[in-house]
Amino acid sequence: MEKKQKIKEQVGQLFFVGIEGAQLSEEERKWLSEFSAGGILLLPRNIKSPYQLFTLCQELRRATSIPPFIAIDQEGGIVDRLSPFAPSFPSNLALGATGNPEYAHQQGKLTARLLKMLGMNLNLAPVIDLLACKDNNGIGIRAFGSQPELVIDFGRAYLRGLKEEGALSTLKHFPGLGRALVDPHSELPFIEAGKEPLLENDVFVFKELSHYSPFIMTGHACYPALISDKKRPASLSIEIVSDLLNGVMGYKGLVITDDLEMGAISVFASPMEATIQALKSGNDMVMFSSPGRQVMPIVSDLCAEIDGNPQFAQEMSNSIQKVMAIKKHLSPGLTPSSFHKEELTELFQEIDILSEKIAEDSIVEMPSSGEDIIQAVTKPVVFYPRIKPVLAGSPSGGTIIGDALMPLCSEFVEESYAVESPILRKDAFSSRQIAIIFTYNAHWYPQQKGFIQEVQSYFPRCFHISLGLPGDLKGNLFLRSLAAFSPTPSSIRAALRVLWGEISPRGKLPIRGILL
């Protein structure tokens, strides 16, 4: 009875939870002191400025009796929670296109320094899913590439960088989401690949890198070739988590679920059912993006389950011990006690410099009808998709496209288009001869491909830059076509500089075969 009571007092250590906003309310301080969540997941709603974020992390430590893991998705590219105020690295696919794992090592180091300086200790990265399907939805340019060796080399280098600077890492999303045709955020993917290719490729990458990371995150997808219950998500499967990951692979670190509030799980089980199933399947911790107070009823039900199930109580005790063992290494000295704006500014400059190097070495020349360059006197019309990273704006108050163009030409016209239903306003460009077309995964949008063909027929000279998966306009010939792999400022600048002849394209395609 005494042992069960102790487990119940520490059951909060099995949960990652969110918080409401940019600062803690009195109510949140109260439930945090009572609940003492094992981890706090920081999301865009919690992040406003560097000092605000640093202060929030300090408050979280003071509010909890046991220091929490303070986690963030800081992958780089399109998943960059700190982009409102910090420079963004290019995507992982751009990193893979450089062919230089040392860039991943340096990016890991700078990312760890940034997180620590702002008060966080756990990065929910890197993504080591193999990009095995061009129609993949949810991973895409978040992956390093399509070949196991490349992903292992870049993943290992990135992990080494994080560790050298004292930040914890997470491998995700086991056993691999790079073949998913739908996004788990909205619905449950079914991975139809056979057992052999999954084990020899997707799972192999996790096995090779598992010794380098204290966390592995399980993904929400079904793998009929790997389990007997063909419709069960991997994150809730004993065969995937306990038997394969903890058993066959012998993983000894912490296994955590992806957010149990995603659409992939909500169609399969209630939050309470998902929690019990995840923990019984071998996950050590479960994740909820909702504020912790909304998770409290689940905690109460979990305690009741522990009361009535001695074997489950022992399993939870083992998981709590694993959590506490890793937390022993969270030395208070690793987290600064005061905010240093000057050091942060210097770090931003280092990130900017490395981002530019990565971007410039990642641009790939795609098949085209020539190798023309744009002259300085050119007055192009620049078409770009209305996607969040490109529309984010810039410190100058303009657009990141405009900022990238200004050093290259004195006069240009910017025209954004909706990826689902683009319209060409021909009357606005009657005197223009040159178009630069930015695309983002145009192969997903038939209307976007038709729009681009219309642009090509209207402008005598057309250049193309892909910001997403390369080959998204396969069959469309341009005067020049480049793959940048990332809709981030440094990648956009690098691609435009290639078009203007300032630098040459030095990248190598990080994907093969059917992906092009």
C-alpha positions in Angstrom: 0.0 0.0 0.0 2.8 2.4 0.9 4.6 1.7 -2.4 1.4 2.4 -4.4 0.9 5.6 -2.5 4.4 6.8 -3.4 3.8 5.9 -7.1 0.5 7.9 -7.1 2.3 10.9 -5.6 4.9 10.8 -8.4 2.5 9.8 -11.2 2.8 13.3 -12.7 6.3 12.4 -13.8 4.7 10.2 -16.5 3.2 13.2 -18.2 4.2 15.9 -20.6 1.6 18.7 -20.6 1.1 22.1 -22.1 0.4 25.4 -20.4 -2.1 28.1 -21.2 -0.1 31.1 -22.4 3.1 33.2 -22.1 3.1 33.3 -18.3 1.9 31.1 -15.5 -1.5 31.9 -13.9 -2.0 31.4 -10.2 -4.2 28.4 -11.0 -1.4 26.9 -13.1 1.1 27.4 -10.3 -1.3 25.6 -7.9 -1.8 22.5 -10.1 1.9 22.4 -11.0 2.9 22.3 -7.4 0.4 19.5 -6.7 0.8 17.6 -9.9 4.6 18.1 -10.6 4.4 17.2 -14.3 7.4 15.3 -15.6 7.7 17.5 -18.6 6.3 20.8 -20.0 5.7 21.1 -23.7 6.2 24.6 -25.0 4.1 25.6 -28.0 3.8 28.9 -30.1 1.1 30.2 -27.6 3.8 30.2 -24.9 6.5 32.0 -26.9 6.5 35.8 -27.4 10.0 37.1 -26.8 13.4 35.9 -25.5 13.1 37.4 -22.1 9.5 36.4 -21.7 10.4 32.8 -22.5 13.4 32.8 -20.2 11.2 34.1 -17.4 8.5 31.5 -18.1 11.0 28.7 -17.9 12.3 30.0 -14.5 8.7 30.1 -13.3 8.1 26.5 -14.3 11.1 25.4 -12.3 10.0 27.2 -9.3 6.5 25.9 -9.5 7.4 22.2 -9.6 8.8 20.2 -6.7 10.7 18.0 -9.1 12.5 20.0 -11.9 10.6 19.2 -15.2 11.9 18.5 -18.7 11.1 21.7 -20.5 10.6 20.6 -24.1 10.3 22.3 -27.5 10.1 21.3 -31.1 13.2 23.1 -32.5 13.9 21.0 -35.6 14.8 23.9 -37.9 13.1 24.6 -41.2 9.3 24.6 -41.0 9.2 23.4 -37.4 10.9 26.2 -35.6 9.1 27.4 -32.4 11.6 30.2 -31.9 11.2 31.8 -35.3 9.3 34.8 -34.0 12.5 36.2 -32.7 15.4 33.9 -33.6 17.1 33.1 -36.9 15.9 29.9 -38.6 18.1 27.1 -39.9 17.2 25.6 -43.2 15.2 22.4 -43.2 16.7 19.0 -42.5 16.4 18.1 -46.2 18.5 21.1 -47.1 21.0 20.0 -44.5 21.1 16.6 -46.1 21.6 18.2 -49.5 24.9 19.7 -48.4 26.4 16.3 -48.0 28.3 17.6 -45.0 27.3 16.1 -41.6 29.6 18.6 -39.8 27.0 21.2 -40.6 24.5 19.0 -38.6 27.0 18.8 -35.7 27.4 22.6 -35.6 23.7 23.2 -35.9 23.1 20.8 -33.0 25.6 22.7 -30.9 24.1 26.1 -31.6 20.6 24.9 -31.1 21.5 23.4 -27.7 23.2 26.7 -26.7 20.0 28.6 -27.7 17.7 26.4 -25.8 19.8 26.4 -22.7 20.2 30.2 -22.8 16.4 30.6 -22.9 15.9 28.0 -20.1 14.9 24.8 -21.9 16.6 21.4 -21.5 15.0 19.1 -24.0 14.8 19.3 -27.8 12.1 17.2 -29.4 14.4 16.6 -32.4 15.9 15.3 -34.6 13.4 13.8 -37.0 15.1 10.6 -38.3 12.2 9.3 -40.4 13.3 8.1 -43.8 11.6 10.1 -46.6 10.4 7.1 -48.6 7.4 8.5 -50.4 6.9 11.6 -52.5 3.3 12.0 -51.4 4.4 11.8 -47.8 2.3 14.2 -45.7 3.6 15.3 -42.3 7.3 14.8 -42.7 8.5 15.9 -46.1 11.4 18.4 -45.8 11.7 17.7 -42.1 13.6 14.5 -43.0 17.3 14.4 -43.8 16.8 12.3 -46.8 15.7 8.9 -48.2 18.8 6.8 -47.6 19.5 5.1 -44.2 23.2 5.9 -44.3 22.7 9.6 -45.0 20.1 9.9 -42.2 22.2 8.0 -39.8 25.3 10.2 -40.5 23.4 13.5 -40.2 21.3 12.3 -37.2 24.4 11.2 -35.3 26.3 14.4 -36.0 23.3 16.5 -34.8 22.8 14.4 -31.7 26.5 14.8 -30.9 26.2 18.6 -31.1 23.2 18.7 -28.8 24.9 16.5 -26.2 28.2 18.5 -26.3 26.3 21.6 -25.3 24.2 19.9 -22.6 20.8 19.6 -24.2 18.7 16.4 -24.3 17.5 15.0 -27.6 14.6 13.0 -28.9 14.6 10.6 -31.9 11.2 10.7 -33.7 8.8 9.2 -34.9 9.4 5.5 -34.2 9.2 3.2 -36.2 9.1 5.9 -39.0 6.6 8.2 -40.6 8.3 8.8 -43.9 5.9 6.5 -45.8 2.7 8.1 -44.4 0.3 9.4 -47.0 -1.8 11.4 -44.4 -0.7 13.6 -41.5 -1.2 12.1 -38.0 -2.2 15.5 -36.8 -5.5 15.1 -38.6 -6.0 11.3 -39.3 -4.4 7.9 -38.7 -1.9 6.8 -41.4 -1.6 3.2 -42.6 1.9 2.3 -43.6 1.5 -0.4 -46.2 5.2 -1.3 -46.6 6.3 -4.9 -46.0 8.0 -6.1 -42.9 11.4 -6.5 -44.5 11.8 -3.0 -46.0 10.5 -1.5 -42.7 12.9 -3.4 -40.5 15.9 -3.0 -42.8 15.4 0.7 -43.5 13.1 2.7 -41.3 13.6 0.7 -38.0 17.3 0.2 -38.8 17.9 4.0 -38.6 16.4 4.1 -35.1 18.4 1.1 -34.0 21.7 2.6 -35.2 21.0 6.0 -33.4 19.2 4.7 -30.3 22.4 4.6 -28.3 22.9 8.3 -28.8 19.7 9.7 -27.4 17.9 9.5 -24.0 14.4 9.8 -25.6 12.6 8.1 -28.4 9.2 9.3 -29.5 6.6 6.8 -30.8 4.6 7.9 -33.8 0.9 7.6 -34.5 0.6 5.3 -37.5 -0.5 1.7 -38.2 2.0 -0.8 -39.5 0.0 -3.9 -40.6 3.2 -5.8 -41.5 4.7 -5.4 -38.1 1.8 -6.2 -35.7 -1.1 -8.6 -35.4 -3.7 -5.9 -34.6 -3.6 -4.3 -38.1 -5.6 -1.1 -37.1 -3.7 -0.2 -33.8 -1.4 2.8 -33.8 2.3 2.0 -33.1 2.3 4.3 -30.1 -0.4 2.1 -28.4 1.1 -1.2 -29.5 2.9 -3.7 -27.2 4.4 -5.3 -30.2 5.9 -2.1 -31.4 7.0 -0.4 -28.2 7.6 -3.2 -25.7 8.5 -6.1 -28.0 10.4 -4.3 -30.8 11.8 -1.1 -29.4 12.5 -2.1 -25.8 12.9 -5.9 -26.5 14.5 -6.6 -29.8 16.4 -3.3 -30.1 17.2 -3.3 -26.4 16.5 0.5 -25.9 17.0 1.6 -22.3 16.1 5.2 -22.6 12.8 7.0 -22.1 10.0 6.2 -24.6 7.5 9.0 -25.0 4.4 9.2 -27.1 3.7 12.0 -29.6 0.8 14.2 -28.6 -2.1 11.9 -27.7 -4.6 14.7 -28.8 -3.8 14.3 -32.5 -6.5 13.3 -34.8 -4.8 9.9 -35.4 -5.4 8.9 -31.8 -8.7 10.7 -31.2 -10.4 8.5 -33.8 -9.0 5.4 -32.1 -9.4 6.0 -28.3 -10.4 8.5 -25.7 -7.6 10.5 -24.0 -7.9 8.3 -20.9 -8.0 5.0 -22.9 -5.0 6.2 -25.0 -3.0 7.0 -21.8 -3.6 3.6 -20.3 -2.9 1.8 -23.6 0.2 3.8 -24.2 1.7 3.2 -20.8 0.8 -0.5 -20.8 2.4 -0.8 -24.3 5.8 0.2 -22.9 5.8 4.0 -23.3 7.3 5.6 -20.2 5.7 9.0 -20.6 2.6 10.3 -22.5 2.3 13.7 -24.1 -0.7 16.1 -24.1 -0.5 19.6 -25.7 -3.5 20.8 -23.7 -2.9 22.7 -20.4 -2.2 20.4 -17.5 -5.5 21.2 -15.7 -7.4 19.5 -18.5 -5.3 16.4 -18.0 -5.9 16.1 -14.2 -9.0 13.8 -14.6 -6.9 11.4 -16.6 -4.3 11.4 -13.8 -7.0 10.5 -11.3 -8.2 7.6 -13.5 -4.6 6.5 -13.9 -4.2 6.4 -10.2 -7.3 4.2 -9.9 -5.8 1.8 -12.5 -2.6 1.7 -10.5 -4.6 0.9 -7.3 -6.3 -2.1 -8.9 -3.4 -3.6 -10.9 -0.2 -4.6 -9.1 1.7 -5.5 -12.3 0.8 -2.1 -13.9 1.8 -0.4 -10.7 5.2 -2.0 -10.9 5.6 -1.0 -14.5 4.8 2.6 -13.7 7.2 2.5 -10.8 9.9 1.4 -13.2 9.1 4.2 -15.6 9.2 6.8 -12.8 12.6 5.5 -11.8 13.8 5.9 -15.4 12.5 9.5 -15.5 14.2 10.3 -12.2 17.5 8.8 -13.3 17.7 11.0 -16.3 16.7 14.1 -14.3 19.6 13.5 -12.0 21.8 14.7 -14.9 19.8 18.0 -15.2 22.3 20.0 -13.2 21.0 23.5 -12.1 24.4 24.8 -13.4 23.4 24.0 -16.9 20.6 26.6 -16.9 21.6 30.2 -16.5 20.1 32.0 -13.5 19.9 35.4 -15.3 19.1 36.6 -18.8 22.0 37.7 -21.0 20.8 39.7 -24.0 24.2 40.5 -25.3 25.2 36.8 -25.4 21.9 35.9 -27.1 22.5 38.6 -29.8 26.0 37.1 -30.4 24.5 33.6 -30.7 21.9 34.8 -33.2 24.8 36.1 -35.3 26.5 32.7 -35.2 23.2 31.0 -36.2 22.8 33.5 -39.1 26.3 32.7 -40.4 25.9 28.9 -40.2 22.4 29.1 -41.7 23.8 31.0 -44.7 26.6 28.4 -45.2 24.2 25.5 -45.0 21.8 27.2 -47.5 24.5 28.1 -50.0 25.8 24.5 -50.0 22.4 23.0 -50.3 21.0 24.4 -53.6 20.6 21.8 -56.3 20.3 22.4 -60.0 17.3 20.5 -61.4 16.6 19.6 -65.0 15.9 22.7 -67.1 16.1 24.0 -70.7 19.2 26.0 -70.1 21.6 27.5 -67.5 20.7 31.2 -67.9 21.5 33.7 -65.2 19.5 36.9 -64.4 21.2 40.2 -65.0 21.3 42.9 -62.3 19.2 45.2 -64.5 16.3 42.7 -64.7 12.9 43.7 -63.4 11.2 40.4 -62.6 7.8 39.5 -61.4 8.2 37.1 -58.5 5.4 34.7 -57.7 5.5 33.0 -54.3 3.0 30.7 -52.5 1.0 31.9 -49.5 2.4 29.6 -46.9 3.2 30.5 -43.3 7.0 30.5 -43.4 7.1 32.8 -46.5 4.4 35.1 -45.2 6.0 35.5 -41.8 7.4 38.9 -42.6 10.9 40.2 -41.9 12.6 42.6 -39.4 12.5 45.2 -42.2 8.8 45.2 -42.2 8.6 43.8 -45.7 8.6 40.2 -46.9 11.4 37.8 -46.7 11.2 37.5 -50.5 11.6 41.2 -50.9 14.4 41.4 -48.5 16.3 38.7 -50.4 15.7 40.4 -53.8 16.8 44.0 -52.8 20.6 43.4 -52.9 20.2 41.7 -56.3 17.9 44.1 -58.3 16.5 47.5 -57.7 13.0 46.9 -59.2 10.8 43.9 -58.9 7.1 43.0 -58.4 6.0 40.6 -55.7 2.9 38.5 -56.3 1.7 36.0 -53.8 -0.7 33.2 -54.8 -3.0 30.8 -53.0 -1.7 27.2 -53.4 -5.2 25.8 -53.7 -6.7 28.3 -56.1 -4.1 30.6 -57.7 -5.2 33.3 -60.2 -2.9 35.1 -62.7 -3.6 38.8 -62.9 -2.2 39.3 -66.4 -3.2 43.0 -66.6 -0.8 43.8 -63.8 2.3 42.6 -65.6 1.9 43.6 -69.2 5.3 45.1 -69.6 7.3 42.4 -67.8 9.4 39.8 -69.5 10.8 37.7 -66.7 9.1 35.6 -64.0 10.6 33.9 -61.0 8.2 31.2 -59.6 8.6 29.9 -56.1 6.7 26.7 -55.4 6.1 24.6 -52.3 5.1 20.9 -53.0 3.2 21.9 -56.1 2.6 18.2 -56.9 0.0 18.2 -54.1 -2.1 20.9 -55.8 -3.3 20.4 -59.4 -4.5 24.0 -59.5 -1.0 25.2 -58.7 0.5 23.3 -61.5 -2.0 24.7 -64.0 -1.3 28.2 -62.7 2.4 27.8 -63.2 1.8 26.5 -66.8 -0.2 29.7 -67.4 2.6 31.8 -66.0 5.1 30.0 -68.3 2.9 30.7 -71.4 2.6 34.4 -70.5 6.2 35.3 -69.6 9.0 34.8 -72.2 11.6 33.9 -69.6 10.6 31.8 -66.5 12.8 30.7 -63.6 11.8 28.3 -60.9 12.8 27.7 -57.2 11.3 24.8 -55.3 11.0 25.5 -51.5 9.6 22.1 -50.6 10.2 18.6 -52.0 12.2 18.8 -55.3 10.7 17.6 -58.6 7.3 19.1 -57.6 7.0 20.4 -61.2 8.5 17.4 -63.0 7.9 17.8 -66.7 7.7 21.7 -66.6 10.9 23.0 -68.3 12.2 26.4 -67.2 15.2 28.4 -68.2 16.5 27.3 -64.8 15.0 25.3 -62.0 16.5 25.1 -58.5 15.7 23.0 -55.4 16.2 24.9 -52.1 14.4 22.4 -49.9 13.3 25.0 -47.4 11.0 28.1 -47.2 13.3 29.8 -44.8 15.1 33.2 -45.4 18.6 31.8 -45.8 17.5 29.2 -48.4 15.5 31.8 -50.3 18.5 34.2 -50.4 20.9 31.4 -51.5 18.6 30.3 -54.3 18.2 33.8 -55.7 21.9 34.4 -55.5 22.4 31.3 -57.7 19.9 32.7 -60.2 21.8 36.0 -60.3 25.1 34.1 -60.7 26.7 35.2 -57.4 27.2 31.6 -56.3 27.0 28.3 -57.9 24.7 25.4 -57.0 26.7 23.0 -54.8 24.1 20.7 -53.3 23.4 17.0 -54.0 20.0 15.5 -54.0 19.4 13.8 -50.7 16.6 11.7 -52.1 16.4 9.1 -54.8 14.2 7.1 -57.2 10.5 7.5 -57.1 10.8 10.6 -54.9 11.8 12.7 -57.9 
